[in-house]
Amino acid sequence: MTDTTHALTGWSPEAVVFDCDGTLMDTESHWQDARNEVFRDFGIRPAPGFAERAKGVHYVDCGRLMAQEADKPELAAEMTGSLLHHFMVRVAEDPVTMPGAADFVRRLSGRLPLAVASNCPLQVVESSLDRAGLLGHFEHIVVPSEESPGRQTVRPKPWPDVYARAARLCGAAPRRALAVEDSMTGIESALRAGLRVVGVGPRPRPEDAARAGLWVSVLNAPELSAWVDSWPAPWTRE
């Protein structure tokens, strides 16, 4: 028998907040293609390891990082706009869910509140989830935003804002909510907000994987399913 004991055993959430890129939707390849296209457009060769440094980073910060690494900081705004354009073209053409993601969301839907906390623009998140048939399962979608009258600024990951706000919109204290994330940037955001974390995707370095209460390769992993099966029915929650 496989031992499924992990740091989240014996605990269950009151809400689940999902990352979008690389967790629900298979868009990291689209971001990589878009970044490469921007570098080609501007005649720039990315430094080794740039793709890993850019993973999970808000697209505005990514554009700024691209310009800095090219030693052309004055092009940050132009590169950011180009990056978003190339990405949106690709994601509109090829919306693909991550393995096990759609079934996992449908399994939780109606059982407890679900939300999305993403660094992507709202239009991108809603369009991707809608085309994948998942948008209706989420009660709230939180993305970074600038301060406006009557509304506080929501800073991008790794700041805790998107996760903290998503949990509270779901009616759960952050410490009673679960984040599902694929990037260390996102995990940092969720932990700083006070959520517990399930990491998903290729297993990172041991010290990074240990930051999540459970790490699985895909969202239909047996150990994750077994843990979800142990959750009490909503009406028996304390």
N, C-alpha and C positions, 0 to 999 in steps of 0.2 A: 504494500500500500504506500502511495506517495504521501509524504508529509507536507501538508498545505499550511502549516503554522507560519504566521508572519506577523509583522508589527501591528497590523490592523485587526487581527483575530480578537473577537469578543467585543468589537466596537462596530457600530453601524451609523451611517450618516442620516441627517434630516433633509439634506439636499445634495445634489451632485452637480458640479460645475465643470464643464468640458472646455478644454482648449479646442480650437478648430483646425488650424493648419498642422498636419502631421499626426493629429490625434483622431479627429473625425473625418477630415478630408485629406486625400493624398495630394497635397499641393506643394510639398517641399520641392519636388522636381520642377514644378512650374516656377517657383521663386528662383531656383538655381538657373533655369533657362533664361528667365527674365534678367537676372543679374548678369549672366554671360552676354546677353544681347546688348545691355547697356554698356558693358565694357567694350564690346565690339563697336558700338555706335560712336564711342568717344575715343577709340583707338588706344585703349588701356589694357594692359595685361595684369590680372589680379595676382596678388601675392600668394604664395603657398599657404594653404589652410584657411583662406578667406571664407569658403563656404561654411565651415564649422563655426567660425567667429560670427557669421551673419545669421546662423540658425536661431529662429525664435525672436529675432530683434525686430522692433517696430520698423515699418518700411521707411519712415522718415529718418530714423536713426541709421538705418542701413544705407540710405542714399548719402547721408553725411559721412558714414564710415567709408563708403566707396570713394568719395571725393578726397577724404583725408589720406587714404592709402595710396591714391594716385597722385598725392601732393598737389591737388587742385581744389582746395576747399571752396573756392569761389563758384564751383560747379555743383555744389551740393543740392540746391533747389532744382536745378535742371535735371540732374541725374535721378533725383527722387521722383519727379514727375514722369520721366521716361521709364523708371522701374515699375511704377504702378500701372502705367499703360500696358507695357509688355505682359505683366502678370495677369491683368484682367482679360486680355485677349486670350491667353492660354487657358485660364480657368473656365472661361465661358465655353471654350471649345471642348474641354475634356474634364468635366467634374467627376471625380472618382473617390469613393469612400475608402477609408483604410480597412484592412481585413478585420472582420468581426464588429466593426463600429456600428453599422446600421442595426444589426440584430441586438447589440448591447443596449443601444438607445431605446429601441422598441420594448425591450425587456423591462427597462426601468420606467418607461413612460406611463404616467397615471399612478405609479406606485409612490412616488415622492417628487417634489419639484425639481425640474431640470433647467439649467441655464448654460449659456456659452460665455466665456471670457476670452476675448481674442485681441491680438494686436493689429488685426486687419481692419480696413475700413468696413463700416456697417454694411454698405452695399455689397461688398465682396462676400461677407459672411452669409448674409441673407440669401443672396443669389445662389451661392454654392450649396447651402443646405436645402434650399427650395428645389433645386434641380435634382438633388439626391433623394428627395421625398422625406426629409427629416425636419424641416423647419417647424412644422406644426407640433412637434414634440417638446419644444423649448418654450418656457414661459417668459424668459428674459434673455436678451443678448446685450452684453456690455462690451464696449470698445473704448479706446482712449478718446477723450474729447477735450476741447479747450473750454476755459471758463466762459460762461454766458450768464445773462441776468437770471438770478434764481437758481443757478446750477453750478456746482463746484467742479473744478478741473478733475478729470480722470486721467491719471498719468499711465503710460504704457508699461508693460512688463519690462524689467524686473521689479518696478514699483508694485506695491500690493493692491493698488486701487481697484483694478478690474475684478479681482477675485473677491475682495472685501465687499464691493458693491453688489456683485452678483449673488453672493451668499445672502446678504441682507434683503435683497429684493425677493429672494425665495422664502423669506421668513425664518431663516436659520442664522444663529450666531456663527461666525466663521469657524470657531472651534468645533461646531457640530456639522460642518459641511465637508464634502470630499471633492478634491480637484483631480481631474484626469488629464495628464500632461505628457508630452513627449520630449520637451526641451528643458535644459537646465535653466534657461532664462525664465521659462514658465514656472518651473518648480520653485525657483527662488521667489517669484512673485506670490505664489500660493502659500508658501511657508511663511513669508513675511506678513501675509494677511491673516495667518492663524489657521489655515485649512490643513487637513491631512491630505496625503497625495498618493495616488496610484500612478506610477510611471509606466509608459508603454512605448515599445519599439526596441531597436537594438540595444542591448544592455551596455551602459556606459562603464566607465571606470568604477571599481568597487566603492570608492569614497563618494562618488556621485550617485550611484544606484542606492546607497544607504540613506540618502536624504528622503527617498520615498518610502512609505510604509510597506509597499508591495510594488515589485517591478515585474511586468509581464511583456512578452514579445508581441502579443496581439490581444484584442479585447474579448476574444472568445476563448482565452486560455482557461484550462480546467481549474486552476487554482483561484482565478478570479470568479469564475462561475460558482465554485463551491462556497466562496466567501459570501457572495450575494445571496445564495440560497439560505444562508444562516441569518440573514437580516430578519428582524421581527416584522410582522404586518404593521402598516402605518397606524392602525387604531390601537396597537399595543405599545407604541413608543412612549417612553417617559419624557 
